[in-house]
Amino acid sequence: MSIKAHPPHLHALHVPVLLDASLKYLAPQSGETYLDLTAGYGGHASAILARTNNASGAVLVDRDENAIAELGALAKKGTKLLHLDFVTAAQQLAKEGRQFDMILVDLGVSSPQLDRAERGFSFNKDGPLDMRMDPTASQTAADLVNRLSENELRQIITRYGEERLGFAQRIAKAIVHHRPFQSTAQLAEVILNEHRGKWQRTHPATRTFQALRIATNDELGQIEMLLPSLPKLLTANGRVGIISFHSLEDRLVKQYFKEQAEAGFEAELTVLTKKPIEGAIEDVHNPRARSAKLRVAVKK
């Protein structure tokens, strides 16, 4: 599948995961309307709008002001941009009575967020311990690390990072002992020093950084609030695709789709993907897609 339709600067910033599978299952047709609740830098949106040829019938949402700024080329074609989190955007659009033929929710962190040290998402590049998807939000990862109790930190690391209890306890204790923290490298080094034995592909700080990012942005709470509102935003036969990147996200989506599949006459959605479309199989050339899973449903 060609992705030449992407504006060059957008494609260079962020390679969209599971693009071919998204196009296959969302099946955009000429004139259809599109809602992207996590537009990022426009990778999926550009490819879909190239098929619908209906830029003015699209709404792109992102809570990152940097992403919104990069979507200006699509805005000039008539696409509506909303600088909001996806729950607030979904509620606002539902209140306006808007419905769409396709909705996409890509729950991943975009490449520019990961790659820019100043955003503080990655321990591979030293930067401020930030991790806010919306840079205007008040709470940073540093606030959590420097304020929470040892027990609260352990709970976050085990719940959101799915870290082993023993290691999570050592990390939480070390954080309290060494704080305050200002940088990603400082935190990663403290975690690494608590690790026992050898490690290979996955850095020992990976799960803790994931946990702090989820907690900083209330990612799971946002997903739980969003899912029930999706059918209201779909036209009859409208399709919704959700791309998750770790088991906690996918579990919420899987459970919601399962409830729809078992609801009988009361179901609002029909699930199209009995098993998720996995990036490790369907998008092997994109390293950021390795853990991605796409689930798709259609409104009855």
C-alpha positions in Angstrom: 0.0 0.0 0.0 1.5 3.3 -1.0 1.6 6.1 1.5 2.9 8.8 -0.9 -0.2 10.8 -0.1 1.4 11.8 3.2 2.7 15.4 3.3 6.5 14.8 3.4 7.1 16.6 6.6 4.4 14.7 8.4 5.6 11.3 7.2 9.1 12.1 8.2 8.0 12.9 11.7 6.0 9.8 12.4 5.5 6.5 10.6 1.9 5.4 11.3 1.6 1.9 12.7 -0.6 -0.7 11.1 -1.5 1.7 8.3 -2.3 -1.0 5.7 -4.5 -2.9 8.2 -6.3 0.3 9.2 -7.1 1.1 5.6 -8.3 -2.4 5.0 -10.7 -2.6 7.9 -11.9 1.0 8.0 -12.3 0.8 4.2 -12.5 4.5 3.5 -14.7 5.4 0.5 -15.0 8.6 -1.5 -17.0 11.3 0.3 -17.0 9.6 3.7 -16.5 11.4 7.0 -13.6 10.7 9.4 -12.8 11.4 13.0 -9.3 10.8 14.3 -9.3 11.1 18.1 -5.5 10.8 18.3 -4.3 12.4 15.1 -0.7 12.9 16.1 1.3 14.1 13.1 -1.3 13.0 10.6 0.0 9.8 9.3 -3.2 7.8 9.3 -5.3 10.8 8.6 -3.4 11.7 5.5 -3.8 8.3 4.0 -7.5 8.0 4.8 -8.3 11.5 3.5 -6.4 10.7 0.3 -9.1 8.0 -0.2 -12.2 9.9 1.0 -11.2 13.1 -0.8 -13.3 14.8 1.9 -11.0 16.9 4.0 -13.8 19.2 5.1 -15.7 16.2 6.5 -12.9 15.3 8.8 -12.1 16.2 12.4 -8.6 15.6 13.9 -8.1 15.7 17.6 -4.9 15.8 19.7 -4.0 17.1 23.1 -0.4 17.8 22.0 -0.2 21.4 20.8 2.9 20.5 18.8 0.9 17.9 16.8 -1.9 20.3 16.2 0.6 22.8 14.8 2.0 20.2 12.4 -1.5 19.5 11.0 -1.9 23.0 9.5 -1.7 21.7 5.9 -4.8 19.6 6.5 -6.6 22.5 8.2 -6.0 24.6 5.1 -8.0 22.0 3.1 -11.0 22.4 5.4 -10.3 19.8 8.1 -11.3 20.8 11.6 -8.6 20.6 14.3 -9.4 20.2 18.0 -6.7 20.7 20.6 -8.3 18.6 23.3 -8.0 15.2 25.0 -10.0 12.6 23.2 -12.6 12.2 25.9 -13.4 16.0 26.0 -13.4 16.0 22.2 -15.8 13.0 21.9 -18.2 14.6 24.5 -18.2 17.9 22.7 -18.8 16.3 19.2 -21.5 14.1 20.6 -23.2 17.1 22.2 -23.1 18.8 18.7 -24.8 15.7 17.2 -21.8 14.9 15.0 -21.5 11.4 13.5 -18.8 9.9 11.3 -18.4 7.0 8.9 -15.0 6.2 10.4 -13.3 6.7 13.7 -9.7 5.9 14.6 -8.1 5.9 18.0 -4.3 5.3 18.1 -3.4 5.0 21.7 0.4 5.1 21.2 2.9 7.8 21.9 4.0 9.4 18.7 7.6 9.2 17.5 8.3 12.9 17.9 7.2 12.7 21.5 9.5 9.8 22.1 12.4 11.1 20.1 12.5 14.7 21.5 14.5 14.7 24.7 12.7 17.8 26.0 9.4 15.8 26.2 10.8 13.5 28.8 9.2 10.3 27.6 12.4 8.3 27.0 15.3 7.2 29.1 17.5 6.9 26.0 17.8 10.7 25.7 18.3 12.8 28.7 15.7 15.4 29.3 13.4 16.9 31.9 11.2 14.3 33.6 8.0 15.5 32.0 6.0 12.9 30.0 3.0 15.1 29.5 1.1 14.4 26.2 -0.4 17.8 26.6 2.5 20.2 27.5 0.1 22.6 29.0 -1.2 20.2 31.6 -0.2 21.0 35.2 1.1 17.6 36.4 4.4 16.1 35.2 6.1 12.8 35.9 8.6 14.6 38.1 5.7 15.8 40.3 4.6 12.2 40.8 8.1 10.9 41.4 9.0 13.7 43.9 5.6 13.8 45.8 4.1 10.3 46.1 4.8 8.0 49.0 6.9 4.8 48.6 3.7 2.7 48.7 1.9 4.9 46.1 4.9 4.6 43.8 5.1 0.9 44.2 1.4 0.6 43.3 1.8 2.7 40.2 4.8 0.7 39.0 3.1 -2.7 39.6 -0.3 -1.7 38.2 0.6 0.4 35.2 4.1 -1.0 34.5 3.1 -4.6 35.4 6.5 -4.8 37.0 7.5 -7.7 39.3 6.5 -6.8 42.9 10.0 -7.3 44.4 11.7 -5.1 41.8 8.9 -2.5 42.1 9.4 -2.3 45.8 13.2 -1.7 45.4 12.6 0.9 42.7 10.0 2.8 44.9 12.3 2.8 47.9 15.3 4.0 45.8 13.2 6.8 44.3 12.2 8.1 47.7 15.8 7.8 48.9 17.4 9.7 45.9 14.8 12.3 45.2 14.2 15.0 44.1 14.5 14.0 40.4 14.6 16.4 37.5 15.9 14.3 34.6 15.0 11.1 32.8 18.7 10.0 32.9 18.8 10.5 36.6 15.8 8.3 37.2 16.9 5.6 34.8 20.3 5.4 36.5 18.7 4.9 39.9 16.4 2.1 38.5 19.3 0.4 36.7 21.3 0.4 39.9 18.5 -1.6 41.6 18.4 -4.3 39.0 19.9 -7.7 39.8 21.5 -9.9 37.2 21.8 -9.4 33.5 19.4 -7.7 31.1 19.4 -7.9 27.3 16.9 -6.1 25.0 14.6 -4.4 27.5 16.1 -1.7 29.8 15.2 -2.3 33.5 13.6 1.2 33.5 11.2 0.5 30.7 8.2 -0.6 32.8 8.6 2.1 35.4 8.7 4.8 32.6 5.6 3.3 31.0 3.8 3.3 34.4 4.7 7.0 35.1 3.6 8.0 31.6 0.2 6.3 32.1 -0.2 7.8 35.5 0.8 11.3 34.4 -1.7 11.4 31.5 -4.5 9.3 33.2 -4.4 7.1 30.0 -6.4 4.2 31.3 -9.1 6.4 32.8 -9.4 8.3 29.5 -9.9 5.0 27.6 -12.5 3.8 30.1 -14.5 7.1 29.6 -14.1 7.1 25.8 -15.2 3.6 24.8 -18.9 3.8 25.7 -19.2 7.1 23.8 -17.9 5.8 20.5 -21.2 4.3 19.1 -22.9 7.7 19.5 -20.3 9.2 17.2 -20.8 6.6 14.4 -23.2 6.6 11.5 -25.1 3.4 10.7 -22.4 1.0 9.3 -19.7 3.3 10.6 -16.4 1.7 11.5 -14.2 2.3 14.5 -10.6 1.1 14.8 -8.6 1.2 18.1 -4.8 0.6 18.2 -3.4 -0.3 21.5 0.3 -0.8 22.5 0.3 -2.7 25.8 -1.8 -5.2 27.6 -3.5 -2.8 29.9 -4.9 -0.7 27.0 -5.8 -3.8 25.0 -7.6 -5.4 27.9 -10.0 -2.5 28.2 -10.7 -2.5 24.5 -11.0 -6.3 24.3 -13.5 -6.3 27.3 -15.6 -3.5 25.7 -15.8 -5.3 22.4 -16.6 -8.6 24.2 -19.5 -6.9 26.0 -20.8 -5.6 22.7 -20.5 -9.1 21.1 -22.5 -10.7 24.0 -25.1 -8.0 24.2 -27.5 -9.5 21.7 -30.2 -7.2 20.4 -28.9 -4.4 22.7 -25.5 -4.4 21.1 -24.6 -1.2 19.2 -21.5 -2.6 17.6 -20.5 -5.7 15.6 -16.9 -6.8 16.1 -15.0 -7.3 12.9 -11.8 -8.6 14.3 -12.3 -11.7 16.4 -8.6 -11.6 17.1 -6.6 -8.4 17.1 -4.4 -7.5 14.1 -0.9 -7.5 15.5 1.9 -5.2 14.4 4.5 -7.8 15.0 2.9 -9.8 12.2 1.2 -7.3 9.9 3.7 -4.3 10.2 7.1 -6.0 10.7 9.1 -3.2 9.0 8.0 -0.6 11.5 9.8 -1.1 14.9 7.3 1.1 16.7 4.5 -1.3 15.6 6.0 -4.3 17.3 3.6 -4.4 20.3 0.6 -2.7 18.5 -2.8 -4.4 18.2 -5.7 -3.2 16.1 -9.3 -4.1 17.0 -12.2 -2.9 14.7 -16.0 -2.8 15.0 -18.9 -1.6 12.9 -22.1 0.1 14.1 -25.2 -1.8 13.6 
